[in-house]
Amino acid sequence: MQHLLLLVALTVSLLPAQAYGAITVVGTGNPGMDVKNVQKACDDGGEILLKGVFDFGIDGRVKLHKAVKLLGVLGSDGRPDTEIHGGKWTFYAALPVPGAPPSMNGPNVTVENIRFIKPKGTPLHFEHVGALTVRNIEVEKVRPEAIRLPGFESAATKYVAGIVVGSRLAPAASPSRTLLPAPSG
């Protein structure tokens, strides 16, 4: 009897570990729901299976703070069946402190088997990641984004990209200026 109780206790203690596999998020086509649902899954971290068609609206964005594997579903033709429409910097890993060099490693991020359609600027913008793996993604019809680069403040530059890695396009902090008195004499 004691062996049976021990076996049952051991089996029950292993169940939660098996239950923490991939989280599945299914697209609804509703920007308010799709962004919120994917953000919640990413906030928990881990492996996230994205199924169906997601709508991120004009400027929907999911911020990545923890290690995540974002995995789409493949169609029978080997192309991504998972689609994300719209968004602006759709998946974004920001610097921990805007404008400052990071003091720690960023999250490890994997993005696989996803088709991005009509994102603004770029669907994948990673200012701060520890490691990045991107496989089998498709990016279509990127909407140009106007940005202002240092030294060219008077004119906006339009850019489009499939993936941005690094902080060159990070919003710049306003530099502080100290005026020194003019030398006398």
LINDAPE-V434001 format. One record per pair of residues at least 4 apart in sequence whose C-alpha atoms are under 7 Angstrom apart, sorted by the first residue. I is the first residue (numbers start at 1). J is the second residue. If there is no record, write none. Layout:
i=[I:I]
j=[J:J]
This chain:
i=[1:2:3:4:5:6:7:8:9:10:11:14:15:16:22:22:22:23:23:23:24:24:24:25:25:25:25:25:26:26:26:27:27:27:27:27:28:28:28:28:29:29:29:29:30:30:31:31:31:31:32:33:34:34:34:34:35:35:35:35:35:36:37:38:39:39:39:40:41:41:42:42:43:43:45:45:45:46:46:46:47:47:47:48:48:48:49:49:49:50:50:50:50:50:51:51:51:52:52:52:53:53:53:54:54:54:55:55:55:56:56:56:56:56:57:57:58:58:58:59:59:60:60:60:61:61:61:61:61:61:62:62:62:63:63:63:64:64:64:65:65:66:67:67:67:68:68:68:69:69:69:70:70:70:71:71:71:72:72:72:72:72:73:73:73:73:74:74:74:74:74:75:75:75:80:80:80:82:82:83:83:83:84:84:84:85:85:85:85:86:86:86:86:87:87:88:88:88:88:88:89:89:89:89:89:89:90:90:90:91:91:91:92:92:92:93:93:93:93:93:94:94:94:95:95:95:96:99:99:105:105:106:106:106:107:107:108:108:108:108:109:109:109:110:110:110:111:111:111:112:112:112:112:113:113:113:114:114:115:115:115:116:116:116:116:117:117:117:118:118:118:118:119:119:119:120:120:120:120:121:121:121:121:121:121:121:122:122:122:122:122:123:123:124:124:124:125:125:125:126:126:126:127:127:127:128:139:142:143:144:144:144:145:145:145:146:146:146:146:147:147:147:148:148:148:148:148:149]
j=[5:6:7:8:9:10:11:12:13:14:15:18:19:20:47:48:49:47:48:49:48:49:50:37:38:49:50:51:50:51:52:34:51:52:53:54:33:34:53:54:34:53:54:55:34:55:35:55:56:57:36:37:38:54:55:56:39:56:60:61:62:40:41:42:43:62:63:44:45:48:64:68:65:66:66:67:68:67:68:69:68:69:70:69:70:71:70:71:72:70:71:72:73:82:72:73:82:81:82:83:82:83:84:83:84:85:84:85:86:60:84:85:86:87:86:87:86:87:88:87:88:87:88:90:87:88:89:90:91:92:90:91:92:91:92:93:91:92:93:93:107:107:107:108:109:108:109:110:109:110:111:110:111:112:111:112:113:80:82:112:113:114:80:81:82:113:78:79:80:81:113:79:80:81:113:114:115:114:115:114:115:116:115:116:117:116:117:118:119:117:118:119:120:119:120:119:120:121:122:123:120:121:122:123:124:125:119:123:124:123:124:125:124:125:126:125:126:127:128:129:126:127:128:102:127:128:102:172:173:129:130:128:129:130:129:130:129:130:131:132:131:132:133:132:133:134:133:134:135:134:135:136:137:135:136:137:137:138:137:138:139:123:138:139:140:139:140:141:140:141:142:143:123:142:143:142:143:144:145:142:143:144:145:159:160:161:142:160:161:162:163:162:163:162:163:164:163:164:165:164:165:166:165:166:167:166:162:160:160:158:159:160:158:159:160:156:157:158:159:156:157:158:152:153:155:156:157:153]
